[in-house]
Amino acid sequence: MHPRRVASLAGLLALATGLATAAQRAKSSPLTSRFARSAKVWRLSARNTTRYAVSRVRGIGTAEQRRAELDEQFAIRTAEDVAKELGEMKGVLMKAGQMISFIFEALPDEAQDALATLQADAAPMAPSLAASVVAGDLGKPPERAFLAWTDLPVAAASIGQVHRATTRDGRDVAVKVQYPGVHEAIESDLDAAEVMYAMFSAMMLKGLDVNGLVDELRSRMREELDYELEARNVAEFEQRFRGHPWVRIPTLVPPLSTERLLTTEWVDGLSFDEFRRTETPETKQRAAEVIWRFAQHAIHRHGVFNGDPHPGNYKFHHDGSVTFLDFGLVKRWSPGEWELLKPTMDAIIVERDPDLLVREMERSRFLRPGHGLDAGLVYDYVSSPYQPYLSDEFTFTRDWMRDTLGTIFDIQGPHAPVIEQLNLPPSFVILDRVVWGVSAILGKLEAHGPWRAMLLEYTADAPPATDLGAAEAMWSASRTVG
């Protein structure tokens, strides 16, 4: 592994634990006391700051390769430590760990494996606590509310955990149960979010609109706590994609869904790791295109899209179709929001015009007027995540993700003047998360395709570029006629 890349990933993990420390204030969590929650993060940050310092000292005077080896060891140990602590703490910090776990390809495989446990294997709550939530919301314990109920969850994540059950009328269902007290824990994290993003802004994006960005993230995270809202989202997406040739949305069970319970039909399928390990390259290619098209169709055709793309939210099937499970974080374009962002994207992908890009970035508040930046340098930096759409054929790879993220976070590299002045408008925050999240999944699946022509299907009503595109076009046409 290249020494510079390992050093940068070590810095990212050190930054992650440092930001976690800044974000903590003394309020309760579902699993720890008020003091213990803060103390956990302080100890986590202290351990990894010390660990990083030791790795630096040991590297002094040694060969470059030895320093790289020490940094890689640091990253693996840190990832294991972060996964263990955040997996117990839940809330905002655990969600941050989930994102790091699959987006940051610069991490060694062992470090990614450690953080990947945050996607599906986080520490669950006690069976009695889950039962108390069911009883509180349905008025009866789970063994009376359901014909069958499994005390141990099949999955546990940042806000709730999933139990398998059978309804009184015999349907197999998945019941997501919110952790008691997680609402207060997340509110505590969000109350301190200004501190976290002020630090991020000071270190990387000096032009960042911290308040607007934090407000956007707060709104989306608070919506995730409302399972009644998520239930409406599930019902909406199921209706929008009903009968789709390869997108699957589980059916909601409204009588058993409340503010803290979300009940949907049970879906069998493969986890991401199982799918990657057992399926053919052709099936992986199909699933990758399904995930990509699901996002593009929702963004461009409906103006409402899932803002939390990570493998723990999907079930994969042997025919390459995908079931999408989690609709807690959903972004809806407000009037004029996409119209403000789209010209900037078109300047990158359609026009490939640096001067036009800079003008549109000023108009959409990515850049402030009078910045004095070279248009070519701006285009070179901003277009880096969109390279798949600037050529006729492209293959997503983990190496491409790693190198592209390296460019984006290289604050001492040739794009430093752009990074220093670049803003991230609140409207773009969730879309940006989707871009990186979906790209990371496609990289792990080594997805190949005519992505530019495929994107033009959605942005310019171009003809279908693949068989899946043709199948979707037929489905869309049948729904319009119906």
Secondary structure, DSSP 8 states (H G I E B T S, - for coil): --HHHHHHHHHHHHHHHHHHHHH--S---SSS-HHHHHHHHHHHHHHHHHHHHHHHHHHTTS-HHHHHHHHHHHHHHHHHHHHHHHHHH-HHHHHHHHHHHHH-TTS-HHHHHHHHHHHHB-----HHHHHHHHHHHHSS-HHHHSSEE-SS-SEE-SSEEEEEEE-TTS-EEEEEEE-TTHHHHHHHHHHTHHHHHHHHHHHT-TT--HHHHHHHHHHHHHHHT-HHHHHHHHHHHHHHTTT-SSEE---B-GGG--SSEEEEE----B-HHHHHHHS-HHHHHHHHHHHHHHHHHIIIIISEEES---GGGEEE-TTS-EEE---SSEEE--TTHHHHHHHHHHHHHTS--HHHHHHHHHHTTSS-TT----HHHHHHHHTGGGGGGSSSSEE--HHHHHHHHHHHT-TTSTTHHHHHH----GGGHHHHHHHHHHHHHHHHHT-EE-HHHHHHHHHS-----SHHHHHHHHHHHHHHH-
